Amino acid sequence: MQTRKNSRIILASIAFSISLTNIFYSTTIISGLKDTKERIFGVLLIDNGKNHNYFYADATNSSRLLLQIAQTPRPIPDDVINITMEQQRCRRHGLQYGNRTTRRRIFWGSLLADDSWHAIGSVALETYGIFDVAVFVESNLTQSLYHRDIRFFPGSEAWDVVTKSGIFGPTTKVIVDYYYKKDPNLRGLEREHAQRALIIDRWKQEGMTKDDIGYVSDADETFTRDFLRAMQVCLVPEFEFHNHCELPLVRAHSATFEGSFKCLTSKWKRTPSLVSLSLKVYCQFAEHGVLLVFAFSKF
């Protein structure tokens, strides 16, 4: 994990690849339920599908159960700002609470392809009710220009899961856009980055303002819920005092291991070109005051 020099922020949360075990971490999301037996897997007892349409696409076994849990309507326990709790939250992340009475909106963006339902569902559980807008971009070509079938096409069961099920929250608007450009000179990370540019266009169309946060990650990565909430209310130096395109962002790097947790590798220690390319793509929009939060694994 790295932080910008002289920054007061402490990234107590890191970007990490999601696994099914995060279902249990996300108990805080539905901690408002009175009976502890109703938490997580017991949440299915709330309506048993009687008052809600569930979408599963091709999910089976544990991933199907995960999607059912993630789609079950429930309250958002941390939706209302509690000054005492926000002060404590900010201190946990090395920040100060500036007496905000409203949260910064978060506009999330991610590429989408053959990601597992375990990953998508787990991220949805952790971030339930946090995003105002979530934008996915899918391409019919891989980074190496091999053809792939669009998985989340309009009207498909997979599309229903992410856009109609309420998996990311009762008021979160979810959009899936598509990138079809075939340019033989656009490969690898450059192609991936061109796809991410569509996310910015969608954010603009959805009314993003200078006080909002643009959050870019992969579909299987997320900051912790507590950290995202801190970004919404705390005084974040990167947001408050940046000079236009001079790093108006918070960035997290995750540790990379090879074979064992004892084998920490420095292979990805240096920030790769993806981040500098990201700044080039987003810089023009950032000049208008948009705040950017990045979460990438393997850095």
SETOR-614381 format. One record per residue (C-alpha): residue in three letters; z, x, y; residue number from 1. Coordinates in Angstrom, 2 decimals, padded with zeros to 5 digits, m for minus. Layout:
BEGIN
{'ALA',{Z,X,Y},NUM}
...
end
This chain:
BEGIN
{'MET',{000.00,000.00,000.00},1}
{'GLN',{m000.85,001.22,003.44},2}
{'THR',{000.09,000.13,006.91},3}
{'ARG',{m001.50,001.10,010.19},4}
{'LYS',{000.26,003.99,011.96},5}
{'ASN',{003.06,002.93,014.28},6}
{'SER',{002.85,m000.61,013.00},7}
{'ARG',{006.13,m002.47,012.74},8}
{'ILE',{004.95,m004.58,009.88},9}
{'ILE',{006.14,m003.93,006.36},10}
{'LEU',{003.85,m005.31,003.71},11}
{'ALA',{006.55,m006.43,001.33},12}
{'SER',{003.86,m008.37,m000.48},13}
{'ILE',{000.87,m006.70,m002.09},14}
{'ALA',{m002.40,m008.08,m003.30},15}
{'PHE',{m002.25,m008.48,m007.03},16}
{'SER',{m004.39,m009.84,m009.82},17}
{'ILE',{m003.13,m013.22,m010.89},18}
{'SER',{m002.13,m014.01,m014.45},19}
{'LEU',{m000.77,m017.10,m016.14},20}
{'THR',{002.76,m015.78,m015.66},21}
{'ASN',{002.47,m016.71,m012.00},22}
{'ILE',{002.93,m020.34,m012.99},23}
{'PHE',{006.60,m019.54,m013.31},24}
{'TYR',{006.69,m017.60,m010.04},25}
{'SER',{005.34,m020.66,m008.30},26}
{'THR',{008.36,m022.82,m009.08},27}
{'THR',{009.20,m022.70,m005.38},28}
{'ILE',{006.13,m024.79,m004.65},29}
{'ILE',{007.61,m027.82,m006.32},30}
{'SER',{011.26,m026.91,m005.93},31}
{'GLY',{011.71,m030.08,m003.91},32}
{'LEU',{011.85,m032.12,m007.10},33}
{'LYS',{015.36,m033.40,m007.70},34}
{'ASP',{015.51,m032.92,m011.46},35}
{'THR',{014.98,m029.35,m012.64},36}
{'LYS',{013.50,m030.77,m015.84},37}
{'GLU',{010.59,m032.00,m013.75},38}
{'ARG',{009.66,m028.52,m012.53},39}
{'ILE',{006.48,m026.73,m013.58},40}
{'PHE',{005.49,m028.12,m017.00},41}
{'GLY',{007.79,m031.08,m016.48},42}
{'VAL',{005.90,m031.93,m013.31},43}
{'LEU',{003.46,m033.73,m015.58},44}
{'LEU',{006.10,m036.41,m015.99},45}
{'ILE',{005.77,m037.46,m012.35},46}
{'ASP',{002.72,m039.65,m012.76},47}
{'ASN',{001.30,m038.80,m016.20},48}
{'GLY',{m002.18,m039.12,m014.77},49}
{'LYS',{m001.77,m042.81,m014.03},50}
{'ASN',{m002.31,m042.50,m010.28},51}
{'HIS',{m004.43,m039.39,m010.09},52}
{'ASN',{m007.82,m038.33,m011.42},53}
{'TYR',{m007.69,m034.96,m013.14},54}
{'PHE',{m010.68,m032.63,m013.42},55}
{'TYR',{m010.88,m029.97,m016.13},56}
{'ALA',{m014.54,m028.83,m016.37},57}
{'ASP',{m014.69,m026.47,m019.38},58}
{'ALA',{m011.02,m025.50,m019.31},59}
{'THR',{m009.25,m025.59,m022.67},60}
{'ASN',{m005.74,m025.13,m024.05},61}
{'SER',{m003.43,m023.30,m021.60},62}
{'SER',{m005.99,m023.23,m018.78},63}
{'ARG',{m006.43,m026.99,m019.09},64}
{'LEU',{m002.67,m027.47,m018.88},65}
{'LEU',{m002.52,m025.15,m015.90},66}
{'LEU',{m005.17,m027.16,m014.05},67}
{'GLN',{m003.31,m030.39,m014.76},68}
{'ILE',{m000.12,m028.89,m013.32},69}
{'ALA',{m001.94,m027.55,m010.27},70}
{'GLN',{m003.61,m030.90,m009.59},71}
{'THR',{m000.49,m033.03,m009.89},72}
{'PRO',{000.35,m034.49,m006.44},73}
{'ARG',{003.64,m033.19,m005.08},74}
{'PRO',{005.38,m032.57,m001.75},75}
{'ILE',{005.02,m029.30,000.15},76}
{'PRO',{008.67,m028.19,000.48},77}
{'ASP',{008.08,m025.47,003.10},78}
{'ASP',{005.69,m027.50,005.26},79}
{'VAL',{008.18,m028.25,008.06},80}
{'ILE',{009.29,m025.29,010.18},81}
{'ASN',{012.98,m024.55,009.81},82}
{'ILE',{013.96,m022.02,012.48},83}
{'THR',{016.80,m020.47,010.46},84}
{'MET',{014.60,m020.06,007.39},85}
{'GLU',{011.69,m018.69,009.43},86}
{'GLN',{013.94,m016.11,011.07},87}
{'GLN',{015.09,m014.97,007.65},88}
{'ARG',{011.54,m014.95,006.36},89}
{'CYS',{010.31,m012.78,009.22},90}
{'ARG',{013.15,m010.31,008.71},91}
{'ARG',{012.26,m010.01,005.02},92}
{'HIS',{008.86,m008.69,006.07},93}
{'GLY',{010.06,m006.43,008.87},94}
{'LEU',{008.94,m008.85,011.58},95}
{'GLN',{010.50,m010.89,014.36},96}
{'TYR',{010.40,m014.64,014.82},97}
{'GLY',{008.93,m015.55,018.20},98}
{'ASN',{010.08,m019.18,018.31},99}
{'ARG',{006.75,m020.64,017.26},100}
{'THR',{006.98,m024.36,016.67},101}
{'THR',{003.61,m024.64,014.91},102}
{'ARG',{002.06,m022.50,012.21},103}
{'ARG',{m001.12,m020.52,012.64},104}
{'ARG',{m003.80,m022.18,010.55},105}
{'ILE',{m005.20,m020.16,007.67},106}
{'PHE',{m008.89,m020.28,006.79},107}
{'TRP',{m009.36,m018.77,003.34},108}
{'GLY',{m012.60,m017.34,001.98},109}
{'SER',{m013.56,m015.98,m001.43},110}
{'LEU',{m016.60,m015.30,m003.56},111}
{'LEU',{m016.81,m017.33,m006.72},112}
{'ALA',{m018.59,m016.69,m010.01},113}
{'ASP',{m017.27,m016.61,m013.57},114}
{'ASP',{m013.61,m016.43,m012.60},115}
{'SER',{m011.23,m017.88,m015.17},116}
{'TRP',{m009.46,m021.16,m014.61},117}
{'HIS',{m006.20,m019.28,m015.18},118}
{'ALA',{m006.88,m017.19,m012.09},119}
{'ILE',{m008.13,m020.05,m009.91},120}
{'GLY',{m005.32,m022.35,m010.98},121}
{'SER',{m002.62,m019.73,m010.46},122}
{'VAL',{m003.79,m018.93,m006.94},123}
{'ALA',{m003.89,m022.65,m006.21},124}
{'LEU',{m000.28,m023.01,m007.38},125}
{'GLU',{000.90,m020.14,m005.21},126}
{'THR',{m000.90,m021.30,m002.08},127}
{'TYR',{m000.64,m025.08,m002.45},128}
{'GLY',{m000.73,m026.75,000.96},129}
{'ILE',{m001.04,m023.52,002.96},130}
{'PHE',{m004.77,m023.38,003.74},131}
{'ASP',{m006.43,m025.70,006.23},132}
{'VAL',{m009.86,m024.71,004.94},133}
{'ALA',{m010.92,m022.86,001.79},134}
{'VAL',{m014.50,m021.58,001.56},135}
{'PHE',{m016.10,m020.32,m001.65},136}
{'VAL',{m019.50,m018.64,m001.86},137}
{'GLU',{m021.42,m018.42,m005.13},138}
{'SER',{m024.69,m016.58,m005.78},139}
{'ASN',{m027.41,m017.01,m008.39},140}
{'LEU',{m027.69,m013.22,m008.69},141}
{'THR',{m025.19,m010.56,m009.67},142}
{'GLN',{m024.64,m007.48,m007.52},143}
{'SER',{m027.17,m005.73,m009.76},144}
{'LEU',{m029.71,m008.52,m009.12},145}
{'TYR',{m029.48,m010.04,m012.59},146}
{'HIS',{m029.96,m013.80,m012.64},147}
{'ARG',{m026.97,m016.04,m013.33},148}
{'ASP',{m026.74,m019.80,m013.41},149}
{'ILE',{m024.88,m021.49,m010.58},150}
{'ARG',{m021.61,m022.71,m012.06},151}
{'PHE',{m020.15,m024.69,m009.14},152}
{'PHE',{m023.22,m026.72,m008.16},153}
{'PRO',{m022.58,m030.01,m006.31},154}
{'GLY',{m021.53,m032.79,m008.64},155}
{'SER',{m020.68,m030.46,m011.53},156}
{'GLU',{m017.31,m030.68,m013.23},157}
{'ALA',{m016.46,m027.18,m012.02},158}
{'TRP',{m017.30,m028.22,m008.46},159}
{'ASP',{m015.08,m031.27,m008.82},160}
{'VAL',{m012.13,m029.09,m009.86},161}
{'VAL',{m012.19,m026.97,m006.70},162}
{'THR',{m013.39,m029.55,m004.15},163}
{'LYS',{m012.15,m032.98,m005.25},164}
{'SER',{m008.99,m032.45,m007.29},165}
{'GLY',{m006.64,m031.51,m004.45},166}
{'ILE',{m005.77,m028.35,m006.34},167}
{'PHE',{m005.23,m026.35,m003.12},168}
{'GLY',{m003.30,m029.04,m001.32},169}
{'PRO',{m003.49,m032.68,m000.25},170}
{'THR',{m005.16,m031.91,003.10},171}
{'THR',{m006.97,m028.63,002.38},172}
{'LYS',{m010.71,m028.93,002.90},173}
{'VAL',{m012.57,m027.00,000.19},174}
{'ILE',{m016.21,m026.00,000.67},175}
{'VAL',{m018.58,m024.29,m001.77},176}
{'ASP',{m021.62,m022.57,m000.25},177}
{'TYR',{m024.44,m020.70,m001.99},178}
{'TYR',{m026.21,m017.39,m001.48},179}
{'TYR',{m029.77,m017.24,m002.88},180}
{'LYS',{m031.27,m014.31,m001.02},181}
{'LYS',{m033.05,m011.84,m003.31},182}
{'ASP',{m033.38,m008.52,m001.54},183}
{'PRO',{m034.01,m005.48,m003.79},184}
{'ASN',{m032.46,m003.27,m001.13},185}
{'LEU',{m029.27,m005.31,m001.08},186}
{'ARG',{m027.14,m004.28,m004.02},187}
{'GLY',{m023.56,m003.72,m005.01},188}
{'LEU',{m020.96,m004.03,m002.29},189}
{'GLU',{m023.61,m004.52,000.40},190}
{'ARG',{m024.81,m007.65,m001.36},191}
{'GLU',{m021.25,m008.80,m001.86},192}
{'HIS',{m020.65,m008.33,001.80},193}
{'ALA',{m023.71,m010.28,002.81},194}
{'GLN',{m022.33,m013.16,000.77},195}
{'ARG',{m019.00,m012.90,002.58},196}
{'ALA',{m020.81,m013.32,005.88},197}
{'LEU',{m021.45,m016.95,004.89},198}
{'ILE',{m017.70,m017.46,004.85},199}
{'ILE',{m017.55,m016.56,008.54},200}
{'ASP',{m020.30,m019.05,009.36},201}
{'ARG',{m018.40,m021.78,007.60},202}
{'TRP',{m015.16,m020.89,009.38},203}
{'LYS',{m016.97,m021.28,012.68},204}
{'GLN',{m018.38,m024.66,011.66},205}
{'GLU',{m014.92,m025.84,010.69},206}
{'GLY',{m013.56,m025.13,014.17},207}
{'MET',{m011.68,m021.86,013.77},208}
{'THR',{m009.94,m020.77,016.97},209}
{'LYS',{m008.49,m017.53,018.29},210}
{'ASP',{m005.01,m018.43,017.05},211}
{'ASP',{m006.13,m018.99,013.47},212}
{'ILE',{m006.04,m016.56,010.57},213}
{'GLY',{m009.11,m015.67,008.54},214}
{'TYR',{m008.00,m014.68,005.05},215}
{'VAL',{m010.43,m012.96,002.68},216}
{'SER',{m009.62,m012.18,m000.93},217}
{'ASP',{m011.11,m012.37,m004.39},218}
{'ALA',{m010.57,m015.55,m006.37},219}
{'ASP',{m007.98,m013.86,m008.61},220}
{'GLU',{m005.94,m012.28,m005.81},221}
{'THR',{m003.36,m013.53,m003.38},222}
{'PHE',{m000.51,m012.55,m001.15},223}
{'THR',{002.78,m014.17,m002.07},224}
{'ARG',{003.44,m017.58,m000.58},225}
{'ASP',{006.38,m016.22,001.41},226}
{'PHE',{004.19,m013.54,002.99},227}
{'LEU',{001.46,m016.00,003.96},228}
{'ARG',{004.06,m018.26,005.56},229}
{'ALA',{005.38,m015.25,007.48},230}
{'MET',{001.89,m014.53,008.80},231}
{'GLN',{001.75,m018.09,010.12},232}
{'VAL',{004.91,m018.00,012.24},233}
{'CYS',{006.11,m014.42,012.81},234}
{'LEU',{005.22,m011.99,015.59},235}
{'VAL',{002.67,m009.84,013.78},236}
{'PRO',{001.75,m006.71,015.81},237}
{'GLU',{m001.77,m006.61,014.37},238}
{'PHE',{m002.32,m010.16,015.60},239}
{'GLU',{m000.49,m010.06,018.91},240}
{'PHE',{m001.44,m006.68,020.32},241}
{'HIS',{m004.83,m005.72,018.89},242}
{'ASN',{m007.63,m004.58,021.20},243}
{'HIS',{m010.47,m006.82,020.10},244}
{'CYS',{m012.07,m005.01,017.14},245}
{'GLU',{m009.41,m002.32,016.90},246}
{'LEU',{m007.87,m003.38,013.59},247}
{'PRO',{m006.88,m007.00,014.24},248}
{'LEU',{m005.94,m007.24,010.59},249}
{'VAL',{m003.28,m006.87,007.95},250}
{'ARG',{m004.49,m005.22,004.77},251}
{'ALA',{m002.82,m004.84,001.39},252}
{'HIS',{m003.60,m002.44,m001.42},253}
{'SER',{m002.38,m002.83,m004.97},254}
{'ALA',{m001.34,m000.06,m007.31},255}
{'THR',{m003.81,000.81,m010.05},256}
{'PHE',{m002.68,001.89,m013.50},257}
{'GLU',{m004.57,003.41,m016.40},258}
{'GLY',{m003.24,002.42,m019.79},259}
{'SER',{000.43,002.35,m018.83},260}
{'PHE',{002.66,001.61,m015.86},261}
{'LYS',{003.67,005.28,m016.10},262}
{'CYS',{000.07,006.28,m015.36},263}
{'LEU',{m000.38,005.45,m011.72},264}
{'THR',{m003.80,006.65,m010.64},265}
{'SER',{m004.89,007.71,m007.18},266}
{'LYS',{m008.52,006.92,m007.95},267}
{'TRP',{m008.53,004.07,m005.42},268}
{'LYS',{m006.00,005.57,m003.07},269}
{'ARG',{m008.48,006.06,m000.24},270}
{'THR',{m009.78,002.98,001.48},271}
{'PRO',{m013.33,002.44,000.17},272}
{'SER',{m016.33,001.52,002.27},273}
{'LEU',{m015.74,m002.17,001.64},274}
{'VAL',{m013.10,m002.34,004.35},275}
{'SER',{m015.19,m000.54,006.97},276}
{'LEU',{m018.16,m002.71,006.05},277}
{'SER',{m015.92,m005.73,006.37},278}
{'LEU',{m014.98,m004.75,009.88},279}
{'LYS',{m018.64,m004.40,010.84},280}
{'VAL',{m019.44,m007.88,009.57},281}
{'TYR',{m016.40,m009.58,011.09},282}
{'CYS',{m016.04,m007.55,014.26},283}
{'GLN',{m018.27,m009.67,016.47},284}
{'PHE',{m016.37,m012.81,015.57},285}
{'ALA',{m013.04,m010.99,015.86},286}
{'GLU',{m013.83,m010.13,019.48},287}
{'HIS',{m013.35,m013.80,020.23},288}
{'GLY',{m009.77,m013.61,019.03},289}
{'VAL',{m009.97,m014.47,015.36},290}
{'LEU',{m007.20,m012.91,013.31},291}
{'LEU',{m008.09,m011.41,009.97},292}
{'VAL',{m005.99,m010.90,006.87},293}
{'PHE',{m007.51,m009.09,003.91},294}
{'ALA',{m006.24,m008.92,000.36},295}
{'PHE',{m008.10,m006.69,m002.09},296}
{'SER',{m006.95,m005.28,m005.39},297}
{'LYS',{m007.68,m001.78,m006.74},298}
{'PHE',{m007.35,m000.05,m003.38},299}
end
